[in-house]
Amino acid sequence: MVTLLIADDHPLYRDALKGALSMGFDNLNILESGDLNSTVAVLQANEADLLMLDLHMPGSSDLFGFLHIQKSFPDLPIAVVSGTEDAALISKIVGLGAMGFIPKTASAADIKDAVTNMLEGDVWVPESVRQQIQDVDETFSELAENVASLTPSQYKVLCYMRDGLLNKQIGYNLDIAEATVKAHVTAIFRKLGINNRTQAVLIASQLQLEPPLKEDV
């Protein structure tokens, strides 16, 4: 029995993916989650053979969810599922250790091929971008490792810092005290090895992080 976890906030897509997987495989145990917190909870309660992770579900916000789960569950194979088919982004994801990248436009046959290869320990990316995949440099890998050490709350603060918000505004948006925001900022600087907001904004931009969705905060 193979256990797969589909982590995506759109029930219709989860159903479509379940249908494609059910046609391609026998003896599947398919688990589901709709945001980062519930994904972590399911992984803590179950042993999955492969996580199929949507980059843009609530709490994940682009690369952070992937980095956070990878750090929390280092032995878990992760397949990123996204509507974005950007070769540079796919290169970063694979370079950081993902087992593959499945576009949401993938056919049932491609999904079966992708999952089969990843369960066998091989990396899979769409044929259309295979010749465009590039290695990530050491600096980017170090940045990703540092960002992975942030808590989800610290990550949200980092995103708002990148957006140019002041501590008072961040506190208002997250419904926390300004002193708590300052504590998060201090922790962010320490974990990222920086000492000012300009450097924090640069790191957030390099990792293609996105501001948290409204329902995330």
C-alpha positions in Angstrom: 0.0 0.0 0.0 1.4 3.4 -1.1 0.4 6.4 0.9 0.2 9.8 -0.8 -0.7 13.1 0.7 -2.3 15.7 -1.6 -1.8 19.2 0.0 -3.8 21.7 -2.0 -6.4 24.2 -1.0 -8.7 23.6 -4.0 -11.0 20.6 -3.3 -11.9 20.3 -7.0 -8.2 19.9 -8.0 -7.7 17.4 -5.1 -10.6 15.4 -6.5 -9.2 15.6 -10.0 -5.8 14.5 -8.8 -7.2 11.7 -6.8 -9.1 10.5 -9.9 -6.0 10.5 -12.0 -4.0 8.7 -9.4 -6.7 6.1 -8.8 -6.8 5.3 -12.5 -3.0 4.9 -12.7 -2.3 3.0 -9.4 -3.8 0.1 -7.4 -3.7 -0.1 -3.6 -3.3 3.7 -3.0 -4.0 5.3 0.3 -4.7 9.0 -0.4 -4.6 11.6 2.3 -5.6 15.2 1.9 -4.9 18.6 3.5 -5.7 22.2 2.5 -3.1 24.4 4.1 0.3 24.3 5.7 -0.8 23.7 9.2 -3.1 20.8 8.4 -0.4 19.3 6.1 2.1 19.3 9.0 -0.6 17.7 11.3 -1.3 15.0 8.8 2.4 14.2 8.3 2.9 14.0 12.0 0.0 11.5 12.3 0.8 9.4 9.2 3.8 8.0 7.4 3.5 9.2 3.8 5.5 7.8 0.8 5.1 11.0 -1.2 3.8 14.5 -0.5 2.2 16.3 -3.5 2.5 19.9 -2.4 0.8 23.0 -3.8 3.2 26.0 -3.6 0.4 28.5 -3.1 -1.9 27.0 -0.6 -2.6 29.1 2.6 0.4 29.1 4.9 2.8 27.9 2.1 3.1 31.1 0.1 5.5 30.0 -2.6 8.8 28.4 -1.4 8.3 28.7 2.4 5.9 25.8 2.8 8.2 23.5 0.8 11.3 24.6 2.9 9.4 24.4 6.2 8.1 20.8 5.5 11.4 19.7 4.1 13.2 20.8 7.3 10.5 19.3 9.5 10.4 16.0 7.6 13.8 15.6 6.0 13.2 12.0 4.8 9.9 12.8 3.1 9.9 12.8 -0.7 8.2 16.0 -1.9 6.6 16.6 -5.3 5.7 20.2 -5.9 2.5 20.8 -7.8 1.9 24.2 -9.2 0.1 26.1 -12.0 3.4 28.0 -12.6 5.6 26.3 -15.1 8.7 28.6 -14.8 12.0 26.8 -15.5 13.9 29.1 -13.1 11.5 28.2 -10.2 11.5 24.5 -11.1 15.3 24.6 -11.1 15.3 26.1 -7.6 12.8 23.6 -6.3 14.7 20.6 -7.7 18.0 22.1 -6.6 16.7 22.4 -3.0 15.8 18.7 -2.9 12.3 18.2 -4.3 11.8 14.9 -6.1 9.9 16.6 -8.9 7.6 19.2 -10.2 4.1 18.4 -11.6 2.3 21.2 -13.4 -1.4 21.4 -12.8 -2.0 21.1 -16.5 -0.3 17.6 -16.5 -2.3 14.8 -18.1 -3.2 11.7 -16.2 -0.5 9.8 -18.1 2.1 12.3 -17.1 1.0 12.3 -13.4 1.3 8.5 -13.4 4.7 8.7 -14.9 5.8 11.4 -12.5 4.6 9.6 -9.4 6.0 6.3 -10.5 9.4 7.8 -11.1 9.5 9.7 -7.8 8.3 6.6 -5.8 11.3 4.8 -7.3 13.6 7.5 -6.2 14.1 9.4 -9.5 13.6 13.1 -10.0 10.8 14.0 -12.5 10.1 17.3 -14.2 8.0 18.1 -17.3 9.7 17.2 -20.6 9.1 20.7 -21.8 11.6 22.2 -19.3 14.1 19.3 -18.8 16.8 21.0 -20.9 16.3 24.3 -19.1 17.0 23.0 -15.5 20.0 24.6 -14.0 21.9 24.0 -10.8 21.3 26.3 -7.8 24.3 28.1 -6.5 25.7 27.7 -2.9 24.5 31.2 -1.9 20.9 30.4 -2.8 21.0 27.1 -1.0 22.3 28.8 2.2 19.6 31.4 2.0 17.0 28.7 1.7 18.4 26.9 4.6 18.2 30.0 6.8 14.6 30.8 5.7 13.6 27.2 6.5 14.6 27.9 10.1 12.0 30.6 10.5 8.6 29.8 12.1 5.5 30.4 10.1 4.8 33.5 12.2 8.3 34.9 11.6 7.9 34.2 7.9 4.7 36.2 7.7 6.5 39.1 9.4 9.3 38.8 6.8 6.8 39.0 4.0 5.3 42.1 5.4 8.7 43.6 5.9 9.4 43.0 2.2 6.1 44.8 1.5 7.5 47.8 3.3 5.2 47.7 6.3 6.3 49.2 9.7 6.2 47.1 12.9 2.9 48.8 14.0 1.3 48.0 10.6 2.5 44.4 10.7 1.1 44.0 14.3 -2.2 45.4 13.1 -2.4 43.0 10.1 -1.4 40.0 12.2 -3.4 41.0 15.3 -0.4 40.9 17.6 1.4 43.5 19.8 4.1 45.7 18.3 6.5 44.3 20.9 5.8 40.8 19.6 6.6 42.0 16.0 9.9 43.5 17.3 10.7 40.1 18.9 10.0 38.4 15.6 12.1 40.9 13.7 15.0 40.3 16.0 14.7 36.5 15.6 14.5 36.9 11.8 17.7 39.0 11.7 19.5 36.4 13.9 18.4 33.4 11.9 19.1 35.0 8.6 22.5 36.4 9.7 21.6 40.0 8.8 21.2 43.2 10.7 18.7 45.4 8.8 15.4 45.4 6.9 17.1 46.1 3.5 18.9 42.8 3.7 15.7 41.0 4.8 13.8 42.4 1.8 16.7 41.3 -0.5 16.6 37.7 0.8 12.8 37.6 0.5 13.0 38.7 -3.1 15.7 36.3 -4.0 13.6 33.4 -2.7 10.6 34.6 -4.6 8.6 34.7 -1.4 5.1 36.1 -1.6 3.0 38.1 1.0 0.7 35.8 3.0 -2.9 35.5 1.8 -5.4 37.4 3.8 -6.9 34.2 5.2 -3.4 33.2 6.3 -2.9 35.9 8.9 
